[in-house]
Amino acid sequence: MKKIFSFIKEKECAPILSIAAKVFKVFYLSLAVISSLVTIISGIISIEYELGYFFLSLLISAGLFFVIYFIGLLTETIILSFSVITKNHFEELKIKGFHKENGQNDFDILNKLNLLKSSYNQGLLTEEEYLEKRNDLLNNID
């Protein structure tokens, strides 16, 4: 059961969307299996007419399963792509949006955040220092 939900990363998407994606995954897998079973059963019933109908129903059921599975996987990916904004960087994205709405007033804070992030990426700051200074900057916005 763990492998079914391995596509979803907890910290990268909103909890509601991850739950919706899990529910949808169970739905489309169930739909694919049920539709394939119904097609195979109809093929078994048609064996008394001709054996070719059975093989045709096997091909149709396999194709039907993979089409439903592919469409479901694509839809699940679309659901998860709506959650691009992660919990850790939501405040920074909010500042960027506020900056675009209000002009140059918060440009200094945005530059400080970018400078802080680049110095962390270069290894000049530890993770604790980066998070502390980032939280200080974000708390001083109000």
N, C-alpha and C positions, 0 to 999 in steps of 0.2 A: 504494500500500500504506500510505502514511503517513496517508491520510484515514480508513482503516478504524479505526485505533487512536487517532484524535484525541480521542475521548471521555474517555480515561483520562489523568489528570494524575499525573505521577510522584511529586511531593512530597506529594500529598494522600492517598495510600492506601498501605497496606502492600504491599511488593513481591510477596508470595505471592498476595494477592488481585488485584493488577493482572495478574499472569501468568495466574491462573485466569480472569479476565474476558476476556483476550485469546484464550485457548484456547477458551473458551465462545463468543466472538463468531465465531471461525472455524468452530466446529462448527455453530452455528445458521444462519449464512449458507450453509454448504455444504448443510445439510439442506433449507433453503428452496429453493435452486437445484435440487438433485437432485429433490425432490418435484415442483417445477413442471415440470421437464423430463420426468419420467415421465408426468405428466398430459397434457402436450402431445403426447408420443409416442403415448399411447393415443388421443388425439383424432385424430392423423394416421392411425392404423390404422383408426379408425372412419369415416373419410371415405367409404370405399367403401359404407357403409350409407346414410348421410345426412349432408349438409353441416351440419345443425343440431347434430349431436353434436360436430363439431369446434369450433364457436363456443362450445358449452356447456363443452367441456373447456378452452378458452382462458379463459373466465370463472372456472372452478373453479381453474385453475392460478394465475391472478393473485390470487384470493382466498386460496388456500392459501399462496402466497408471503408475502403481507402479514400473514396471521395468524401464521405461524411467525416472521416477522421481528419483529412487535410483541411476541409472547410472549418471544422471545429478548432483545430490547432491555429489556423489563421485568425479566427475570431478571438480566441483566447489571447493571442499575441496582441491583437488590437486593443482588447480590454486592458491588458497590462501596460500598453504603451501610453495610455492616458495617465498613468501614474509616474511620469518621468521626474516630476518634482520629488526629490527625496526629503526625508524628515530632517536630515542634517543640514541641508543647504537651503531650506525654505526661507529663512530670514534674509539671506543674501539676495535671493531672487525677488523677495518682496521689496528690498531696498532698490534694486535695479528698476523694478516697475514703478516705484514711488519717484525715483529719479527721472524717469521718462515723463511722468505726469507733471512734475513740479519744476522741471528745468534743472539749472545748475546748482541749486542749493545744497543737495546732498552729494555733490560730486567729490568732495573731500573725503567723506566717509567711504564712498565706493573705492576711491584710490587707495585709501588706507587698507581696506580689506584685500584689494588686489595685491598690494605690496606685502601684506602679511602672508597671504597665500603663497606668493612667489618665494619669499624667504623661507617658509616652511618647506616648500618643494625642493629648495636648494640645500636643505639640511642645516640652515642656520638656527632654526628654532626646533625645540622638541615638540612632541605632540601635545603635552600638557601646557607648555607655554603658548603654543598656537591657539589651543582651545580657550585658554584663560583670556588672552588678549582679544580674541575674536568675540567672546562673550562680553567683555568690557566694552568693546566698540558697539556691539549691538544693543547693549543695555543703555548706553549714553545717547541713543538716537532720540528717545522720547523727550 
